[in-house]
């Protein structure tokens, strides 16, 4: 083999290697946190402003609501404008202890923003994480009616009734998987960015009221789940939402800003990851 043949063969191999290298597929995991989910919107706004796009998205509880809206193709500002108009009446929660409300309000919110659509109508691959209260198993939903699935993922025990979905009775996904980083990995993401809008979960209560004790118990359970969820994330964004209540819509602007600032701190790291080329198996 002559020198020119050798160089030609080497050049061909180099081109083949470059051809096999593709940009990384980014995944986004949006955790639960009730009204603190406004912080998710701030993080998404920072991502959008810096041109960061995600290939796969999964959400639990309020993270599923935000994730569904984001996956629909709406701009983040459109979502923020719609979210700011929400009131507690829109969600329709019952104030009587152990008299759970219907999730009709949550379903109406989705339908009013997107219409009565299915997962298959979304612009990006999206998974809503819920729990089947009959079997106790985590249910990862990627097809079927969107508003029902989101309502099920958001159905906090003692606050909302379960949602009938296929053969399941869905309730809050945070009971099993508060931050679904592992779900995004299984969808095909190479790197996962997780947003935990409620990093201070897990604190107890000195109250003797039944509802306060129930709520504290759920918080403690979800803290353990959140720790497991973060293990699969490459970058974790934790907005400071401690001063806000997960049950109050007050402070939306401030929560959005907290999410925005927390995401900005990791923007350069995310950009480096998103520009990485990796070799894929044929």
Phi, psi and omega in degrees: 000128179283168181298324181290322177295320179298313180295322180296317179294320179296318179297322179296317179295321179298317179295321179295321178297316180295323181295323182284345180272122181241161177292153182293151174264119183268137176243150180235124177248121182251118184277172178280170180163013179061223182297341177295351177299345174302331179296330176303319183296323178295318178296316179297323179297318178296317178300313183297316180298330182259014174070024179271122180243148182247141181271330181222141182224138174223148181216149176243136177055235180299334176296329177288324178296310180295318181298321179295316179297318180294321181287345182285342182104356175295146174288157181298322180296324176298317179296316180300315180300320180288319183295324181294339181275351182290144174234169180297332179295329179296327182275332174059062176266143180277135182276350182276127181300136179061024171240074186301146179275161171289154177270015182304323180299317179295318179296322179295322178301312180298313182296322181292332181271324187238347188090176181273080188250171176253167177304324183296344180273352182287158182278334181234151175300126185222143178230129175259130183258126179222180177233135174276112186291342178286313184262341184080007184268150174289135179241121178257112189257125180231004178209162182100192185293124186291312186297323179292317181296317180295318179300319178295318179296333182264359187283085180294130179303136180085345179251316180236154171287160174292164180243125176287122180217111188054236180263010184258158167243098189278140171222177187314124180295340180295345177295335180240323188213089186290321179234100192280053178296322180295327179295316180296321176300315182292338178285341178128005181287139175276321178230142183239129173257123179251138175244115178256101184278002181219060185292349182262013179297159175111351180285150182271204180210147175265355181292150176258002180288140184301315182295321179294321179293318178298314181297317179296322179298317179295321179299316181297317178298315184289334176296317179298317179295324181295320179299317179295320181296324182290340182297335182264000182267143177272326175226132180244126179253125185233090177298147179277095183247015186302324185281357180255155179260140181289346182256002183241135178277352180296136178095020183304313182301315182293321179293320177300317179295321178298317178296320180297311182293321179296321179291322180302326181297336183251001186304313182296322177295320179293321178299318179299317179295314184294337179268359180288141175255136179230155180274131180250147176288142180286000000 
